[in-house]
């Protein structure tokens, strides 16, 4: 995944974060988001029958995932982290 894509996810997360997190927590969260974006790209490919990168850039796919799924994923991720610590 291009470095610019990771920055887009990171920048969006920083702007929407209500609480400060450690570097390690941020890194874990970003890696989890990247995994989810890769799954989303795979799902899109299955749905359209070919690699979505034939039609769109990875940045476009990332932006779409952020707009459609990031908020719900982050809530789920926070719940998972809370349960791990409990």
Backbone torsions as a table, in degrees:
resi	resn	phi	psi	omega
1	UNK	NA	133.9	-178.4
2	UNK	-61.9	147.3	-179.3
3	UNK	-57.4	-34.5	178.6
4	UNK	-61.2	-32.6	179.3
5	UNK	-66.3	-46.6	178.8
6	UNK	-59.8	-40.9	178.9
7	UNK	-61.2	-40.8	-179.4
8	UNK	-61.6	-42.7	178.5
9	UNK	-65.4	-46.0	-178.9
10	UNK	-62.0	-47.0	-178.2
11	UNK	-61.8	-44.2	179.4
12	UNK	-62.6	-40.9	-179.5
13	UNK	-64.5	-43.6	179.7
14	UNK	-62.3	-39.3	-178.0
15	UNK	-70.0	-28.5	-175.5
16	UNK	-103.2	3.6	-177.1
17	UNK	-83.1	131.3	178.1
18	UNK	-89.6	-19.4	-176.7
19	UNK	-131.9	152.2	178.2
20	UNK	-75.2	141.6	177.8
21	UNK	-128.5	156.0	179.2
22	UNK	-71.5	163.1	178.0
23	UNK	-58.4	-39.6	-179.5
24	UNK	-66.8	-42.2	178.2
25	UNK	-63.7	-41.6	178.9
26	UNK	-62.6	-44.0	179.6
27	UNK	-62.0	-43.7	177.8
28	UNK	-60.1	-44.8	-178.3
29	UNK	-65.0	-44.2	179.5
30	UNK	-63.2	-42.8	177.7
31	UNK	-61.2	-41.1	178.4
32	UNK	-64.7	-40.1	177.9
33	UNK	-65.2	-41.9	178.1
34	UNK	-60.8	-42.5	176.7
35	UNK	-59.0	-43.7	179.4
36	UNK	-65.5	-38.2	178.3
37	UNK	-66.2	-39.7	177.3
38	UNK	-63.6	-40.4	176.2
39	UNK	-63.0	-41.1	179.1
40	UNK	-62.9	-42.3	177.5
41	UNK	-61.6	-42.3	178.2
42	UNK	-62.1	-46.1	179.6
43	UNK	-58.9	-45.3	177.8
44	UNK	-58.1	-43.9	179.2
45	UNK	-61.2	-42.3	177.6
46	UNK	-63.5	-40.3	-177.8
47	UNK	-66.8	-40.6	-177.0
48	UNK	-95.4	-10.1	174.8
49	UNK	86.8	9.7	175.1
50	UNK	-160.5	171.4	-179.0
51	UNK	-62.6	122.0	-178.9
52	UNK	-63.4	-17.7	178.3
53	UNK	-71.0	-10.3	172.9
54	UNK	-69.8	-26.5	-174.2
55	UNK	-109.8	-25.4	-171.0
56	UNK	-142.8	162.6	176.8
57	UNK	-85.6	160.5	177.0
58	UNK	-63.6	-34.9	177.1
59	UNK	-60.5	-40.5	177.7
60	UNK	-63.1	-41.5	178.4
61	UNK	-65.3	-42.2	177.6
62	UNK	-61.6	-45.8	179.5
63	UNK	-61.0	-41.7	178.5
64	UNK	-62.1	-45.4	178.4
65	UNK	-61.0	-43.8	179.8
66	UNK	-59.7	-47.0	-178.1
67	UNK	-65.9	-38.4	-173.6
68	UNK	-93.1	-31.1	-166.9
69	UNK	-129.2	-16.6	-172.4
70	UNK	-60.6	-43.8	-176.9
71	UNK	-60.9	-47.4	179.3
72	UNK	-65.6	-40.1	179.3
73	UNK	-62.5	-43.9	-177.8
74	UNK	-64.8	-37.7	176.0
75	UNK	-63.6	-46.4	177.6
76	UNK	-59.9	-44.1	-178.6
77	UNK	-61.9	-41.7	177.2
78	UNK	-62.0	-41.8	178.2
79	UNK	-62.8	-41.7	178.5
80	UNK	-62.6	-45.0	179.9
81	UNK	-63.4	-40.4	178.8
82	UNK	-62.7	-41.9	-179.6
83	UNK	-67.9	-32.0	177.2
84	UNK	-66.6	-36.0	-176.4
85	UNK	-83.0	-16.4	-177.2
86	UNK	-79.5	NA	NA
